[in-house]
Amino acid sequence: MRELLEADVLIVIAGREGALPTVVAGLVDTPVIGVPVAIAAGRD
């Protein structure tokens, strides 16, 4: 968590629902860039 709080910007990769960037943005004061992906990680 300390590394997240010290970052200048966070890039969050999220599945189709896109909820993860919103959750992360609620935890930090830095800008969050959400990148949608069509397939969730680990589901190849």
PDB file with SEQRES, HELIX, SHEET and CRYST1 records, atoms N, CA, C and O in Angstrom:
SEQRES   1 A   44  MET ARG GLU LEU LEU GLU ALA ASP VAL LEU ILE VAL ILE          
SEQRES   2 A   44  ALA GLY ARG GLU GLY ALA LEU PRO THR VAL VAL ALA GLY          
SEQRES   3 A   44  LEU VAL ASP THR PRO VAL ILE GLY VAL PRO VAL ALA ILE          
SEQRES   4 A   44  ALA ALA GLY ARG ASP                                          
HELIX    1 AA1 ARG A    2  GLU A    6  1                                   5    
HELIX    2 AA2 ALA A   19  LEU A   27  1                                   9    
SHEET    1 AA1 2 LEU A  10  ALA A  14  0                                        
SHEET    2 AA1 2 VAL A  32  PRO A  36  1                                        
CRYST1    1.000    1.000    1.000  90.00  90.00  90.00 P 1           1          
ATOM      1  N   MET A   1       0.830  -1.194   0.000  1.00  0.00           N  
ATOM      2  CA  MET A   1       0.000   0.000   0.000  1.00  0.00           C  
ATOM      3  C   MET A   1       0.867   1.247   0.000  1.00  0.00           C  
ATOM      4  O   MET A   1       0.506   2.254  -0.609  1.00  0.00           O  
ATOM      5  N   ARG A   2       2.006   1.190   0.676  1.00  0.00           N  
ATOM      6  CA  ARG A   2       2.881   2.363   0.729  1.00  0.00           C  
ATOM      7  C   ARG A   2       3.341   2.777  -0.672  1.00  0.00           C  
ATOM      8  O   ARG A   2       3.398   3.966  -0.985  1.00  0.00           O  
ATOM      9  N   GLU A   3       3.669   1.784  -1.515  1.00  0.00           N  
ATOM     10  CA  GLU A   3       4.092   2.089  -2.884  1.00  0.00           C  
ATOM     11  C   GLU A   3       2.966   2.762  -3.673  1.00  0.00           C  
ATOM     12  O   GLU A   3       3.218   3.667  -4.469  1.00  0.00           O  
ATOM     13  N   LEU A   4       1.741   2.325  -3.452  1.00  0.00           N  
ATOM     14  CA  LEU A   4       0.612   2.957  -4.129  1.00  0.00           C  
ATOM     15  C   LEU A   4       0.439   4.404  -3.687  1.00  0.00           C  
ATOM     16  O   LEU A   4       0.162   5.278  -4.509  1.00  0.00           O  
ATOM     17  N   LEU A   5       0.598   4.654  -2.418  1.00  0.00           N  
ATOM     18  CA  LEU A   5       0.416   6.000  -1.884  1.00  0.00           C  
ATOM     19  C   LEU A   5       1.533   6.947  -2.313  1.00  0.00           C  
ATOM     20  O   LEU A   5       1.320   8.158  -2.377  1.00  0.00           O  
ATOM     21  N   GLU A   6       2.727   6.412  -2.610  1.00  0.00           N  
ATOM     22  CA  GLU A   6       3.861   7.241  -3.009  1.00  0.00           C  
ATOM     23  C   GLU A   6       3.902   7.500  -4.514  1.00  0.00           C  
ATOM     24  O   GLU A   6       4.689   8.333  -4.965  1.00  0.00           O  
ATOM     25  N   ALA A   7       3.091   6.822  -5.288  1.00  0.00           N  
ATOM     26  CA  ALA A   7       3.112   6.963  -6.746  1.00  0.00           C  
ATOM     27  C   ALA A   7       2.555   8.313  -7.182  1.00  0.00           C  
ATOM     28  O   ALA A   7       1.707   8.895  -6.506  1.00  0.00           O  
ATOM     29  N   ASP A   8       3.044   8.807  -8.327  1.00  0.00           N  
ATOM     30  CA  ASP A   8       2.532  10.060  -8.897  1.00  0.00           C  
ATOM     31  C   ASP A   8       1.239   9.832  -9.660  1.00  0.00           C  
ATOM     32  O   ASP A   8       0.384  10.716  -9.713  1.00  0.00           O  
ATOM     33  N   VAL A   9       1.091   8.660 -10.250  1.00  0.00           N  
ATOM     34  CA  VAL A   9      -0.110   8.287 -10.990  1.00  0.00           C  
ATOM     35  C   VAL A   9      -0.204   6.760 -10.967  1.00  0.00           C  
ATOM     36  O   VAL A   9       0.817   6.074 -10.928  1.00  0.00           O  
ATOM     37  N   LEU A  10      -1.413   6.236 -10.992  1.00  0.00           N  
ATOM     38  CA  LEU A  10      -1.615   4.788 -11.012  1.00  0.00           C  
ATOM     39  C   LEU A  10      -2.352   4.401 -12.283  1.00  0.00           C  
ATOM     40  O   LEU A  10      -3.335   5.038 -12.664  1.00  0.00           O  
ATOM     41  N   ILE A  11      -1.868   3.355 -12.934  1.00  0.00           N  
ATOM     42  CA  ILE A  11      -2.547   2.799 -14.098  1.00  0.00           C  
ATOM     43  C   ILE A  11      -3.104   1.452 -13.662  1.00  0.00           C  
ATOM     44  O   ILE A  11      -2.352   0.548 -13.296  1.00  0.00           O  
ATOM     45  N   VAL A  12      -4.419   1.324 -13.703  1.00  0.00           N  
ATOM     46  CA  VAL A  12      -5.097   0.134 -13.205  1.00  0.00           C  
ATOM     47  C   VAL A  12      -5.740  -0.599 -14.380  1.00  0.00           C  
ATOM     48  O   VAL A  12      -6.560  -0.036 -15.106  1.00  0.00           O  
ATOM     49  N   ILE A  13      -5.358  -1.853 -14.554  1.00  0.00           N  
ATOM     50  CA  ILE A  13      -5.909  -2.687 -15.607  1.00  0.00           C  
ATOM     51  C   ILE A  13      -7.101  -3.445 -15.025  1.00  0.00           C  
ATOM     52  O   ILE A  13      -6.977  -4.121 -14.004  1.00  0.00           O  
ATOM     53  N   ALA A  14      -8.243  -3.330 -15.674  1.00  0.00           N  
ATOM     54  CA  ALA A  14      -9.463  -3.933 -15.120  1.00  0.00           C  
ATOM     55  C   ALA A  14     -10.185  -4.757 -16.172  1.00  0.00           C  
ATOM     56  O   ALA A  14     -10.042  -4.520 -17.372  1.00  0.00           O  
ATOM     57  N   GLY A  15     -10.946  -5.707 -15.716  1.00  0.00           N  
ATOM     58  CA  GLY A  15     -11.788  -6.509 -16.594  1.00  0.00           C  
ATOM     59  C   GLY A  15     -12.967  -5.701 -17.093  1.00  0.00           C  
ATOM     60  O   GLY A  15     -13.018  -4.485 -16.913  1.00  0.00           O  
ATOM     61  N   ARG A  16     -13.887  -6.361 -17.703  1.00  0.00           N  
ATOM     62  CA  ARG A  16     -15.020  -5.682 -18.347  1.00  0.00           C  
ATOM     63  C   ARG A  16     -15.874  -4.846 -17.400  1.00  0.00           C  
ATOM     64  O   ARG A  16     -16.395  -3.802 -17.793  1.00  0.00           O  
ATOM     65  N   GLU A  17     -16.020  -5.295 -16.168  1.00  0.00           N  
ATOM     66  CA  GLU A  17     -16.883  -4.551 -15.248  1.00  0.00           C  
ATOM     67  C   GLU A  17     -16.286  -3.212 -14.848  1.00  0.00           C  
ATOM     68  O   GLU A  17     -17.030  -2.290 -14.515  1.00  0.00           O  
ATOM     69  N   GLY A  18     -14.957  -3.077 -14.871  1.00  0.00           N  
ATOM     70  CA  GLY A  18     -14.294  -1.803 -14.615  1.00  0.00           C  
ATOM     71  C   GLY A  18     -14.412  -1.272 -13.209  1.00  0.00           C  
ATOM     72  O   GLY A  18     -14.245  -0.069 -13.005  1.00  0.00           O  
ATOM     73  N   ALA A  19     -14.691  -2.108 -12.232  1.00  0.00           N  
ATOM     74  CA  ALA A  19     -14.864  -1.639 -10.856  1.00  0.00           C  
ATOM     75  C   ALA A  19     -13.534  -1.367 -10.153  1.00  0.00           C  
ATOM     76  O   ALA A  19     -13.479  -0.529  -9.252  1.00  0.00           O  
ATOM     77  N   LEU A  20     -12.473  -2.053 -10.543  1.00  0.00           N  
ATOM     78  CA  LEU A  20     -11.197  -1.924  -9.835  1.00  0.00           C  
ATOM     79  C   LEU A  20     -10.644  -0.497  -9.827  1.00  0.00           C  
ATOM     80  O   LEU A  20     -10.218  -0.041  -8.766  1.00  0.00           O  
ATOM     81  N   PRO A  21     -10.625   0.233 -10.941  1.00  0.00           N  
ATOM     82  CA  PRO A  21     -10.111   1.610 -10.877  1.00  0.00           C  
ATOM     83  C   PRO A  21     -10.895   2.499  -9.909  1.00  0.00           C  
ATOM     84  O   PRO A  21     -10.314   3.369  -9.260  1.00  0.00           O  
ATOM     85  N   THR A  22     -12.173   2.293  -9.811  1.00  0.00           N  
ATOM     86  CA  THR A  22     -12.994   3.078  -8.883  1.00  0.00           C  
ATOM     87  C   THR A  22     -12.623   2.773  -7.437  1.00  0.00           C  
ATOM     88  O   THR A  22     -12.538   3.682  -6.612  1.00  0.00           O  
ATOM     89  N   VAL A  23     -12.406   1.516  -7.133  1.00  0.00           N  
ATOM     90  CA  VAL A  23     -12.013   1.117  -5.780  1.00  0.00           C  
ATOM     91  C   VAL A  23     -10.646   1.702  -5.434  1.00  0.00           C  
ATOM     92  O   VAL A  23     -10.463   2.257  -4.350  1.00  0.00           O  
ATOM     93  N   VAL A  24      -9.694   1.582  -6.345  1.00  0.00           N  
ATOM     94  CA  VAL A  24      -8.349   2.114  -6.108  1.00  0.00           C  
ATOM     95  C   VAL A  24      -8.402   3.624  -5.944  1.00  0.00           C  
ATOM     96  O   VAL A  24      -7.743   4.167  -5.058  1.00  0.00           O  
ATOM     97  N   ALA A  25      -9.164   4.308  -6.772  1.00  0.00           N  
ATOM     98  CA  ALA A  25      -9.272   5.766  -6.680  1.00  0.00           C  
ATOM     99  C   ALA A  25      -9.829   6.211  -5.331  1.00  0.00           C  
ATOM    100  O   ALA A  25      -9.504   7.297  -4.851  1.00  0.00           O  
ATOM    101  N   GLY A  26     -10.659   5.382  -4.725  1.00  0.00           N  
ATOM    102  CA  GLY A  26     -11.192   5.702  -3.407  1.00  0.00           C  
ATOM    103  C   GLY A  26     -10.178   5.540  -2.288  1.00  0.00           C  
ATOM    104  O   GLY A  26     -10.391   6.031  -1.179  1.00  0.00           O  
ATOM    105  N   LEU A  27      -9.073   4.853  -2.572  1.00  0.00           N  
ATOM    106  CA  LEU A  27      -8.051   4.600  -1.552  1.00  0.00           C  
ATOM    107  C   LEU A  27      -6.855   5.541  -1.617  1.00  0.00           C  
ATOM    108  O   LEU A  27      -6.110   5.665  -0.645  1.00  0.00           O  
ATOM    109  N   VAL A  28      -6.667   6.201  -2.751  1.00  0.00           N  
ATOM    110  CA  VAL A  28      -5.483   7.042  -2.938  1.00  0.00           C  
ATOM    111  C   VAL A  28      -5.889   8.457  -3.346  1.00  0.00           C  
ATOM    112  O   VAL A  28      -7.021   8.694  -3.767  1.00  0.00           O  
ATOM    113  N   ASP A  29      -4.947   9.391  -3.214  1.00  0.00           N  
ATOM    114  CA  ASP A  29      -5.202  10.782  -3.595  1.00  0.00           C  
ATOM    115  C   ASP A  29      -4.580  11.129  -4.952  1.00  0.00           C  
ATOM    116  O   ASP A  29      -4.709  12.261  -5.419  1.00  0.00           O  
ATOM    117  N   THR A  30      -3.914  10.173  -5.580  1.00  0.00           N  
ATOM    118  CA  THR A  30      -3.261  10.421  -6.860  1.00  0.00           C  
ATOM    119  C   THR A  30      -4.206  10.102  -8.012  1.00  0.00           C  
ATOM    120  O   THR A  30      -5.186   9.382  -7.822  1.00  0.00           O  
ATOM    121  N   PRO A  31      -3.926  10.625  -9.201  1.00  0.00           N  
ATOM    122  CA  PRO A  31      -4.764  10.304 -10.359  1.00  0.00           C  
ATOM    123  C   PRO A  31      -4.711   8.812 -10.689  1.00  0.00           C  
ATOM    124  O   PRO A  31      -3.662   8.179 -10.572  1.00  0.00           O  
ATOM    125  N   VAL A  32      -5.831   8.268 -11.097  1.00  0.00           N  
ATOM    126  CA  VAL A  32      -5.929   6.857 -11.473  1.00  0.00           C  
ATOM    127  C   VAL A  32      -6.415   6.786 -12.922  1.00  0.00           C  
ATOM    128  O   VAL A  32      -7.432   7.380 -13.283  1.00  0.00           O  
ATOM    129  N   ILE A  33      -5.673   6.054 -13.731  1.00  0.00           N  
ATOM    130  CA  ILE A  33      -6.063   5.819 -15.120  1.00  0.00           C  
ATOM    131  C   ILE A  33      -6.531   4.377 -15.215  1.00  0.00           C  
ATOM    132  O   ILE A  33      -5.763   3.450 -14.954  1.00  0.00           O  
ATOM    133  N   GLY A  34      -7.785   4.187 -15.587  1.00  0.00           N  
ATOM    134  CA  GLY A  34      -8.345   2.843 -15.735  1.00  0.00           C  
ATOM    135  C   GLY A  34      -8.244   2.385 -17.177  1.00  0.00           C  
ATOM    136  O   GLY A  34      -8.663   3.099 -18.088  1.00  0.00           O  
ATOM    137  N   VAL A  35      -7.691   1.199 -17.390  1.00  0.00           N  
ATOM    138  CA  VAL A  35      -7.546   0.640 -18.733  1.00  0.00           C  
ATOM    139  C   VAL A  35      -8.402  -0.615 -18.816  1.00  0.00           C  
ATOM    140  O   VAL A  35      -8.123  -1.601 -18.133  1.00  0.00           O  
ATOM    141  N   PRO A  36      -9.439  -0.589 -19.645  1.00  0.00           N  
ATOM    142  CA  PRO A  36     -10.292  -1.779 -19.762  1.00  0.00           C  
ATOM    143  C   PRO A  36      -9.626  -2.844 -20.635  1.00  0.00           C  
ATOM    144  O   PRO A  36      -8.933  -2.525 -21.601  1.00  0.00           O  
ATOM    145  N   VAL A  37      -9.840  -4.083 -20.291  1.00  0.00           N  
ATOM    146  CA  VAL A  37      -9.376  -5.208 -21.116  1.00  0.00           C  
ATOM    147  C   VAL A  37     -10.549  -6.136 -21.360  1.00  0.00           C  
ATOM    148  O   VAL A  37     -11.458  -6.234 -20.535  1.00  0.00           O  
ATOM    149  N   ALA A  38     -10.526  -6.815 -22.493  1.00  0.00           N  
ATOM    150  CA  ALA A  38     -11.637  -7.683 -22.855  1.00  0.00           C  
ATOM    151  C   ALA A  38     -11.630  -8.997 -22.090  1.00  0.00           C  
ATOM    152  O   ALA A  38     -12.684  -9.596 -21.874  1.00  0.00           O  
ATOM    153  N   ILE A  39     -10.446  -9.451 -21.675  1.00  0.00           N  
ATOM    154  CA  ILE A  39     -10.329 -10.750 -20.997  1.00  0.00           C  
ATOM    155  C   ILE A  39      -9.651 -10.522 -19.647  1.00  0.00           C  
ATOM    156  O   ILE A  39      -8.627  -9.843 -19.569  1.00  0.00           O  
ATOM    157  N   ALA A  40     -10.216 -11.082 -18.601  1.00  0.00           N  
ATOM    158  CA  ALA A  40      -9.627 -10.972 -17.270  1.00  0.00           C  
ATOM    159  C   ALA A  40      -8.330 -11.776 -17.219  1.00  0.00           C  
ATOM    160  O   ALA A  40      -8.219 -12.821 -17.859  1.00  0.00           O  
ATOM    161  N   ALA A  41      -7.362 -11.292 -16.465  1.00  0.00           N  
ATOM    162  CA  ALA A  41      -6.081 -11.974 -16.336  1.00  0.00           C  
ATOM    163  C   ALA A  41      -6.258 -13.356 -15.743  1.00  0.00           C  
ATOM    164  O   ALA A  41      -7.057 -13.545 -14.826  1.00  0.00           O  
ATOM    165  N   GLY A  42      -5.523 -14.314 -16.258  1.00  0.00           N  
ATOM    166  CA  GLY A  42      -5.580 -15.670 -15.722  1.00  0.00           C  
ATOM    167  C   GLY A  42      -6.692 -16.522 -16.287  1.00  0.00           C  
ATOM    168  O   GLY A  42      -6.862 -17.663 -15.858  1.00  0.00           O  
ATOM    169  N   ARG A  43      -7.450 -16.013 -17.229  1.00  0.00           N  
ATOM    170  CA  ARG A  43      -8.550 -16.780 -17.810  1.00  0.00           C  
ATOM    171  C   ARG A  43      -8.301 -17.072 -19.293  1.00  0.00           C  
ATOM    172  O   ARG A  43      -9.204 -16.930 -20.116  1.00  0.00           O  
ATOM    173  N   ASP A  44      -7.108 -17.469 -19.618  1.00  0.00           N  
ATOM    174  CA  ASP A  44      -6.755 -17.749 -21.022  1.00  0.00           C  
ATOM    175  C   ASP A  44      -7.373 -19.022 -21.504  1.00  0.00           C  
ATOM    176  O   ASP A  44      -7.179 -19.405 -22.657  1.00  0.00           O  
TER     177      ASP A  44                                                      
END                                                                             
